[in-house]
Amino acid sequence: TDPAHSVIDALLAEDRPHKSSGEPTEVYSEVPCLYAMEVDTELAMDSWRDALDALDVASIGKRYGSLAAEAAKGVGLSELKALASNPPPGIDELVGLAQVLKYRDEYDRI
């Protein structure tokens, strides 16, 4: 089994069932102000793919000019889109980590 998948369940009291919300959840334990978050990596990957689909070199060029279009080509936008359609192992966890990082300004430590 993947121990990371059930961390929040391990920290919560047995009498307090947990439904994954994809949001930080306060954990009642001996440590005050402890939060845990279960990330839905499939949902995170879908959101990432949607964001990539909204980008294309032509529209970037129209909006920001030819230099920006060349930059998009240079960073490999088309390769990144191809990667999203057939991701290697671990990319879903990396994209899921981005979901956690969006809370970096709300907490002292992540």
C-alpha positions as CSV (number, residue, x, y, z in Angstrom):
1,T,0.0,0.0,0.0
2,D,1.0,3.6,-0.4
3,P,1.5,5.1,3.1
4,A,1.2,8.6,1.8
5,H,-2.3,8.0,0.6
6,S,-3.6,7.4,4.1
7,V,-1.6,9.9,6.1
8,I,-4.7,12.0,6.9
9,D,-6.7,8.9,7.9
10,A,-3.8,7.8,10.2
11,L,-3.8,11.2,11.9
12,L,-7.5,11.6,12.4
13,A,-9.4,10.1,15.3
14,E,-11.3,6.9,14.5
15,D,-14.6,8.5,15.6
16,R,-14.1,11.3,13.1
17,P,-14.4,10.0,9.6
18,H,-12.7,11.9,6.8
19,K,-14.0,12.8,3.3
20,S,-11.3,14.0,1.0
21,S,-12.0,17.6,0.0
22,G,-8.7,18.4,-1.6
23,E,-8.4,21.2,1.0
24,P,-6.3,21.4,4.1
25,T,-8.1,19.7,7.0
26,E,-7.4,20.4,10.7
27,V,-6.1,17.3,12.4
28,Y,-6.9,16.8,16.1
29,S,-3.7,15.5,17.7
30,E,-1.2,16.4,20.3
31,V,0.3,18.9,17.9
32,P,-1.7,22.2,17.8
33,C,-2.6,23.8,14.5
34,L,-1.7,20.6,12.5
35,Y,-3.4,20.4,9.1
36,A,-3.2,17.6,6.5
37,M,-4.3,17.6,2.9
38,E,-5.2,14.7,0.6
39,V,-4.6,15.6,-3.0
40,D,-6.6,14.1,-5.8
41,T,-3.8,13.6,-8.3
42,E,-6.2,12.7,-11.2
43,L,-8.1,15.9,-10.7
44,A,-4.8,17.8,-10.5
45,M,-3.6,16.3,-13.7
46,D,-7.0,17.1,-15.4
47,S,-6.6,20.7,-14.3
48,W,-3.0,20.8,-15.6
49,R,-4.0,19.4,-19.0
50,D,-6.8,22.0,-19.3
51,A,-4.4,24.8,-18.5
52,L,-1.9,23.5,-21.1
53,D,-4.7,23.1,-23.7
54,A,-5.5,26.8,-23.3
55,L,-2.0,27.7,-24.3
56,D,-0.8,27.7,-27.9
57,V,2.1,29.4,-29.6
58,A,-0.1,31.3,-32.1
59,S,-2.3,32.8,-29.4
60,I,0.7,33.7,-27.3
61,G,2.2,35.4,-30.4
62,K,-0.9,37.4,-31.1
63,R,-1.3,38.5,-27.5
64,Y,2.3,39.1,-26.5
65,G,4.3,39.3,-29.8
66,S,6.7,37.2,-31.8
67,L,9.3,37.2,-29.1
68,A,6.9,35.6,-26.6
69,A,5.9,33.0,-29.3
70,E,9.5,32.1,-29.9
71,A,10.0,31.8,-26.1
72,A,7.0,29.4,-25.9
73,K,8.5,27.3,-28.6
74,G,11.9,27.4,-26.9
75,V,10.5,26.1,-23.6
76,G,8.9,23.2,-25.5
77,L,5.2,24.0,-25.1
78,S,4.3,21.3,-27.7
79,E,6.5,18.8,-25.9
80,L,5.0,19.7,-22.6
81,K,1.5,19.1,-24.0
82,A,2.7,15.7,-25.4
83,L,4.1,14.8,-21.9
84,A,0.7,15.6,-20.4
85,S,-1.1,13.3,-22.7
86,N,1.1,10.3,-21.8
87,P,2.8,11.3,-18.5
88,P,5.7,9.3,-17.1
89,P,5.5,7.8,-13.6
90,G,5.7,10.5,-10.9
91,I,4.4,13.4,-12.9
92,D,1.0,13.2,-11.2
93,E,2.7,13.6,-7.8
94,L,4.6,16.6,-9.1
95,V,1.5,18.2,-10.4
96,G,-0.3,17.3,-7.1
97,L,2.5,19.0,-5.2
98,A,1.6,22.2,-7.0
99,Q,-1.9,21.9,-5.5
100,V,-0.3,22.0,-2.0
101,L,2.0,24.9,-2.9
102,K,-0.9,27.1,-3.7
103,Y,-1.5,27.3,0.1
104,R,2.1,28.4,0.9
105,D,1.1,32.0,1.9
106,E,-1.6,30.7,4.3
107,Y,0.6,28.6,6.5
108,D,3.9,29.0,8.3
109,R,5.2,25.7,7.1
110,I,4.3,23.2,4.4
